[in-house]
């Protein structure tokens, strides 16, 4: 602070001395410097990426462009498409097909006699990762399973996730179903801008219609939400034999939203906290640097007023 004031004073002296001899000389203070951060925390994840959810800037990565299986983090894309394209159908009860009931892996147990709305179905898909719920969502929103898969790939490209290809709405292993840690970070940052999506993924429990008007609370399998991490607000777990343990997690502090994607990570819960801590530090450093770069030094403002002309660095 003292150095900046001294430089400003010297600049004014030089300006007025120069002006007396008909020469304009301006001493500029040194440009701001970006805080140099250490590398991101070590992780056993095969691939990882860290993104500023507000600006979309990639803050760090490990094998960020490596092709990986996304497992149930796929449902992030399924959910945001349903909220955007199926908004008019959210309160309508869905039709359950044999295709949905025949899904492998985790299911919520949808049946034709289950009176459940599309909106409720999204909670079953995102909180307990129902593969059957994802298929019903796809058929309801897309009009057909195939058309919804096309919508997924169209949406991914529109977001900028150009290194991904989706073959189903739930993330079951398929050679043609893949993404990257960076692509999923972009998709997640996009999704988290939607308040309805944020409301779904931050819920720890949700009362969902089950059968014959009976309700039950479904519990979110994302342990990160209950970990006590300050600002934790989502978003989705994933696990298959091919993908390993996966997690996309986000947290918000003082208006800063940071999202991390971790794929095939046996220590995903702890790594998430370490990477988010790093992300908040990196986002704060970038924010400070941008603010200093945008601020016009007071000395220039004064020179402009006195001389009636621009004298900027």
Secondary structure, 3 states (H helix, E strand, C coil): CHHHHHHHHHHHHHHHHHHHCCCCCCCCCCCCCCCCCCCCCCCCCCEEEEEECCCCCEEEEECCCCCECCHHHHHHHHHHHHHHHCHHHCCCECCCCHHHHCCCCCCCCCCCCCCCEHHHHHHHHHHCCCHHHHHHHHHHHHCCHHHHHHHHHHHHHHHCCCCCECCCCCCCCCCCCEECHHHHHHHHHHHCCCHHHHHHHHCCEEEEEEECCEEEEEECCCHHHHCCCCCEEEEEEEEECCCEEEEEEEEEECCEEEEEEEECCCCHHHHHHHHHHHHHHHHHHHHHHHHHHHCCCHHHHHHHHHHCCCCCC
